């Protein structure tokens, strides 16, 4: 009995350690699977069936390799991304990086509010209500004065995305067809390459780098290399989970909408209809809405925090979620202002689909600046024993170049 109790206690201890480790990596990766990414995955499945599954799985190591650098920089140096750029490249380049971050943050929030407005539209709720309520809710979460509380709420919101994994199972895909078609990648087809570019170009966002590096600091891991391995496991877990969700969306739409031939999706309600044959219209719409809303909310939370952290690092004002509102008024004021700007843009623009596309194009243009700074900092700011070496270094640089090239392909 004592051995059994000891075994249970040990299992609970291991579970608690895992829950303590998971956080920055899982949260930023769930945010990466935002409304725009899910819609892109849905279109991929509807148009190209299962042929986009293999590229999605191959993106797991790409995500990990890039975000692992941010983790290493934060934990080893104990400094944020913007602060390191200012220290090693000067204030001018630091302000350039903060400008790209601000553009990316406002643009990203616009995309998430588009997703929130579209989700509300499934139930006949006006955008001014859904977008306004979401902005107030997220501002309220951020000003609580506790990083851990924000992280817990964010993860709970993001885990609603796992609904799409259930959706993929309910769609009863033909696994034999998946195994056959997943290996048929039509690289000679320009339309397929465009969709592939859209999927790859949305993998690394500027705000992801600023967020995860800032999050490991607020979590208390900065300057403590003994936590590096745990942070890497967190990043691996997040990379796998987010791409499984993307694959699930591809499978769900391929097995339903795509089973009738290639289709072009024009509205969120079309994607929501994937569940209708199995759950009924209202239950299917509700489940889809929960998944899409969770994806949009966690992404909006992460984006706004990343923007505020980055600007705080560059400009030198206090910028921790562990500070109270009165201790860091500039940080929280900026945090709220980014939400308000994003919400106003969505409410003032009529063509939301076109607006979302414009945001993706802007992110593709900003990507070389962000990845360039990241790779240069890895080579300059870290001690020699913590830098990439040999084949690992060349592999990461090559994969980063591929991501940047595909990002430009989206623009072209």
Secondary structure, DSSP 8 states (H G I E B T S, - for coil): -HHHHHHHHHHHHHHHHHHHH-SHHHHHHHHHS-HHHHHHHHHHHHHHGGGGHHHHHHHHHHHHHHHHHHHHHHHHH---HHHHHHHHH-HHHHHHHHHHHHHHHHHHHHHHHHHHHHHHHHTT--HHHHHHHHHHHHHHHHTTS-HHHHHHHHHHHHGGGGHHHHHHHHTT--HHHHHHHTT---TT-HHHHHHHHHHHHTS--HHHHHHHHHHHHHTT-TT-GGGHHHHHHHHHHHHHHHHHHHHHHHHHHHHTTGGGS-----SHHHHHTTTHHHH-HHHHHHHHHHHHHHHHHHHHHHHHHHHHHHHHHHH-----TTS-TTT-HHHHHHHHHHHHHHHHHHHH-S-HHHHHHHHHHHHHHHHHHHHHHHHHHHHHTS-GGGS--HHHHHHHHHHHHHHHHHHHHHH-
